[in-house]
């Protein structure tokens, strides 16, 4: 997701998205550990996506 798309989400939606991304990162780590992950670059991309969502969530919480 682009940062503009993330900023368009509400606080509850951001929290849900963050939880989904954390679960997906966990699944990717399991696949990586078992040797089933084709591209390890997806781990980095997922971490960056989580950081984007967390940053916007903090911005929205600080604004309230």
N, C-alpha and C positions, 0 to 999 in steps of 0.2 A: 504494500500500500504506500501511496505517496503521503507526504506529510500533510498536504492540504486535505486529503481524504480523512486522515486520522483526526485532524483538528475539527472536522465537521461532525464527528461523533459526539454523543453525550457522555457524561461521566460513567453512567452504568454500562453503556456499550463499550467504553474503553476498558473498564474493569473486566468485562466478559471477554473481550478480545485479548487482553493480557493473559488471562487464565488459559485461554485456548492456545495461545502461542507458547506458553510455558509447558503445557502438556505436549505439544508438538515437538518442542526442543527435547523434552525428556525421551520421547519416542525415537527421535533422531540419534540421540546419544546411545540408546540401547542398540539401535541398528549399527552404529559405528563400532561399538564395542564387540559386536558379534561378527563384524566384517561384511555386513550386508549393504552398507551405505556406499553408493557409487561415487558420489562427489562430496568431499568433506567441506566444500565451500558453502554448502547449504547450512551448515552449523553456524558459520559466521554471519550469513545473511539473516538467519533466524534471530541471533543475538542482537543484531542491529535493529531489527524490526521490534523486538521486545523493548529495546532502549528508547526507540522513537515513541512507542505507545506510553511507556512509563514517564517520559519527559512531558508529553502533552497532558497526561493525567495529573502530574504534579502542578503544571501550569494552571490547569482548570481548578484544582483544589485550592491553590494559592489565591486565585481570583475571587473565590467565594468567601 
